[in-house]
Amino acid sequence: MNKKVVFAVVFLLCAGLGVYGYTRFSKTPLFPLHTSVVNQANDGGPVGEPVPLSIDYMRKQEYPGSDIVIEQTLPDGSNYKRYIASYKSDGLKIYALLTIPNGEKPATGWPVIVFNHGYIQPEQYRTTEKYIAYTDAFSKNGYIVFKSDYRGHGNSEGKPEGAYYSPAYTIDVLNAVSSIKKYPDADPNRIGMWGHSMGGTVTLRSMVVSKDIKAGVIWAGVVASYEDLTNNWHHPDLNPRPFVPSQREQATRRPGRQDLIAKYGDFAANPAFWNSISPITFVKDISGPVQLQHGTADEEVPLLFSQKLDEALKIAGKPVEFYTYEGDNHNLSNNLTTALNRSVEFFDMYVKGK
């Protein structure tokens, strides 16, 4: 036999034995973990356990909601009725603000805005406080508004878990969508979603999980990838005064993040896993057009996050509007009327169908 052929055969046999020995006896994987997770992202992590936060896992779950129960009648708005209502999510009783327009109901029912509030310390949250001008803008323009308190907020049952490292609040909102679809005055085929800050996370995640949401509006949303959440949320050049959550929020958020890192590695070690739980990765499947609004002087959520989502939606060929407000803050306080009017016009086009 030719000496070169013999040498090649011996070399390949030795190399094969070397690889076998390394993979059989070494505790360090020959290939990075993320290469093995890619093929398992549909069901969860590399050990085959489901990851409730993963987009593919959430798509396989059911969010049946329940009948909506009126718990308390509130003073009327300018041209609409106001109630504190409740519904079921994950076996928990969740409270919500519900507004119903006056006048003759359309043949198919009133269009709906599911309203996702931003971070408020759960122990201080009240159903009827905060976001009054925001909900009023939609309610007086002919929309049912349904604002979930989320679990652990106000009188809602359950523990507050945060929106970034737990699917809990998104589950509550998807059950809110199912519940409002059953409500006799609502049009189940005309549902939009509005979210601010943390509520922007919930809105984006909901829109890549469910097809029931016809359009979404996100103000100052925490909507970037987990890599950006880790590296750029507290970057001094992007956010001079980093957001500092309450001790209770930190207590509920940090273990979730640390548990995931301990189990799957950080983003650098396992990007495929973190992408599998990040809604921005899945915007090609988003359920409808999106409008983004953000102030350039936002000191809580960097403008970069909205810029990243705008870019991702455009790359995916999805309809998106993006408005920035020079020098404005996290709540768009200096341009509130303009921003709300833009949101109403957007929903009128894509949800109400004007």
Residue pairs with C-beta under 8 A, 6 or more apart in sequence:
19 30
22 30
23 29
23 30
29 36
32 269
32 270
33 46
33 264
33 265
33 269
33 270
33 273
34 265
34 269
34 270
34 271
34 272
34 273
35 272
36 46
37 45
37 46
37 264
37 270
37 272
37 273
37 276
38 272
40 46
40 48
41 54
41 56
41 272
41 273
41 275
41 276
42 56
42 57
43 50
43 54
43 56
43 57
44 50
44 51
44 54
44 57
45 51
45 263
45 264
45 273
46 264
46 273
50 57
51 57
51 273
51 276
51 277
52 58
52 166
52 167
53 165
53 166
53 167
53 260
53 277
54 276
54 277
55 205
55 208
55 209
55 276
55 277
55 278
55 279
55 281
55 282
56 276
58 167
58 170
58 171
58 205
58 209
59 209
61 171
63 89
63 171
63 174
63 175
63 177
63 178
63 210
64 175
64 178
65 87
65 88
65 89
65 175
65 176
65 177
65 178
65 179
65 180
65 181
65 182
66 87
66 88
66 175
66 179
66 182
67 87
67 179
67 182
68 85
68 86
68 87
68 98
68 179
68 180
68 182
68 183
69 85
69 86
69 87
70 83
70 84
70 85
70 98
71 83
71 84
71 85
71 86
71 95
72 83
72 84
73 81
73 82
73 83
74 82
74 83
74 84
74 128
75 82
76 82
77 99
77 136
77 139
77 140
78 136
78 140
79 101
79 102
79 103
79 140
80 99
80 100
80 101
80 102
80 139
80 140
81 99
81 100
81 102
82 97
82 98
82 99
82 139
83 97
83 98
83 99
83 100
84 95
84 96
84 97
84 98
84 127
84 128
85 95
85 96
85 97
85 98
85 146
86 93
86 94
86 95
86 96
87 93
87 94
87 96
87 175
87 176
87 179
88 94
88 175
88 179
89 151
89 171
89 172
89 175
89 176
90 151
90 158
90 168
90 171
90 172
90 175
92 151
92 156
92 157
92 158
92 172
93 156
93 157
94 148
94 149
94 150
94 151
94 156
94 157
94 158
94 172
94 175
94 176
95 127
95 149
95 154
95 155
95 156
96 127
96 146
96 147
96 148
96 149
96 176
97 115
97 127
97 128
97 135
97 145
97 146
97 147
97 149
98 144
98 145
98 146
98 147
99 135
99 139
99 143
99 144
99 145
100 110
100 144
100 185
101 110
101 139
101 142
101 143
101 144
105 185
106 187
108 187
108 189
108 190
109 184
109 185
109 186
109 187
109 188
109 190
110 142
110 143
110 144
110 185
110 186
110 187
111 142
111 143
111 144
111 187
111 190
111 191
111 192
111 347
111 351
111 352
111 353
112 143
112 144
112 145
112 146
112 180
112 186
112 187
112 190
112 191
112 192
112 351
113 138
113 143
113 144
113 145
113 146
113 191
113 192
113 193
113 194
113 347
113 351
114 146
114 147
114 148
114 173
114 176
114 177
114 180
114 191
114 192
114 193
114 194
114 213
115 131
115 134
115 135
115 138
115 145
115 146
115 147
115 148
115 193
115 194
115 195
115 199
116 147
116 148
116 169
116 173
116 193
116 194
116 195
116 196
116 198
116 199
116 200
116 202
116 203
116 206
117 130
117 131
117 147
117 150
117 196
117 198
117 199
118 195
118 196
118 197
118 198
118 199
118 200
118 220
119 197
119 198
119 245
119 249
120 130
120 153
121 246
121 248
121 249
122 150
122 152
122 153
122 154
122 160
122 248
122 249
123 248
125 149
125 153
125 154
126 154
127 147
127 149
127 154
127 155
131 147
131 196
133 336
133 340
134 194
134 196
134 340
135 145
135 147
137 340
137 341
137 343
137 344
138 145
138 194
138 343
138 344
138 347
139 145
141 344
141 348
142 352
143 192
143 347
143 351
143 352
144 180
144 183
144 185
144 186
146 176
146 179
146 180
148 172
148 173
148 176
149 155
149 156
150 156
150 160
150 168
150 169
150 172
150 173
151 157
151 158
151 159
151 160
151 161
151 168
151 169
151 172
152 158
152 159
152 160
152 161
153 160
158 168
159 252
160 248
160 249
160 252
161 168
161 169
161 252
161 256
162 168
162 169
162 198
162 249
162 252
162 253
162 256
163 169
163 170
163 198
163 199
163 201
163 202
163 205
163 222
164 198
164 201
164 222
164 229
164 253
164 256
164 257
165 253
165 256
165 257
165 259
165 260
166 252
166 256
167 205
169 198
169 202
170 202
170 205
170 206
170 209
173 193
173 202
173 206
174 206
174 209
174 210
177 191
177 193
177 206
177 210
177 212
177 213
178 212
180 186
180 188
180 191
181 188
181 191
181 212
182 188
188 212
189 214
190 214
190 351
190 352
190 353
191 212
191 213
191 214
191 351
192 213
192 214
192 215
192 216
192 217
192 288
192 347
192 350
192 351
193 203
193 206
193 207
193 213
193 215
193 216
193 217
194 203
194 216
194 217
194 218
194 219
194 343
194 347
195 201
195 202
195 203
195 204
195 216
195 217
195 218
195 219
195 221
196 218
196 219
196 220
196 221
196 331
197 219
197 220
197 221
197 222
197 300
197 301
197 330
198 222
199 221
200 218
200 219
200 220
200 221
200 222
200 223
201 221
201 222
201 223
201 279
203 216
203 217
203 218
203 221
204 216
204 218
204 221
204 223
204 279
204 280
204 283
204 286
204 309
205 279
206 213
206 216
207 213
207 216
207 279
207 286
207 287
207 288
207 290
208 279
208 282
208 283
208 285
208 286
208 287
210 287
211 287
212 287
213 287
213 288
214 287
214 288
214 350
214 351
215 288
215 289
215 290
215 291
215 346
215 347
215 349
215 350
215 351
216 286
216 287
216 288
216 289
216 290
216 291
217 290
217 291
217 292
217 293
217 343
217 346
217 347
218 290
218 291
218 292
218 293
218 306
218 309
219 292
219 293
219 294
219 332
219 339
220 293
220 294
220 295
220 298
220 300
220 301
220 306
220 330
220 331
220 332
221 292
221 294
221 301
221 305
221 306
221 309
222 229
222 233
222 301
222 305
223 279
223 280
223 305
223 306
223 308
223 309
224 232
224 280
224 304
224 305
224 308
224 309
225 274
225 275
225 278
225 280
225 281
225 308
226 267
226 274
226 275
226 277
226 278
227 267
227 271
227 274
228 304
228 305
228 308
230 266
230 267
232 238
232 239
232 302
232 304
232 305
233 239
233 242
233 243
233 301
233 302
233 305
234 242
234 243
235 302
236 242
238 302
238 303
238 304
239 298
239 299
239 300
239 301
239 302
240 299
241 299
241 300
243 299
243 300
243 301
245 253
264 270
264 273
264 274
265 273
267 274
275 281
280 308
280 309
280 312
283 309
283 312
283 313
283 316
283 318
284 316
284 317
284 318
286 313
286 316
286 318
288 319
288 350
289 318
289 319
289 320
289 321
289 346
289 350
290 309
290 313
290 318
290 319
290 320
290 321
291 320
291 321
291 322
291 323
291 342
291 343
291 346
292 306
292 309
292 310
292 320
292 321
292 322
292 323
293 306
293 322
293 323
293 324
293 325
293 332
293 339
293 342
293 343
294 301
294 303
294 305
294 306
294 322
294 323
294 324
294 325
295 303
295 324
295 325
295 327
295 328
295 329
295 330
295 332
295 334
295 335
296 303
296 324
296 325
296 326
296 327
296 328
297 326
297 327
297 328
297 329
298 328
298 329
298 330
299 329
299 330
300 330
301 330
303 324
306 322
306 324
307 322
310 320
310 322
313 319
313 320
314 320
321 342
321 346
323 339
323 342
325 332
325 334
325 335
325 338
325 339
327 334
328 334
328 335
332 339
348 354
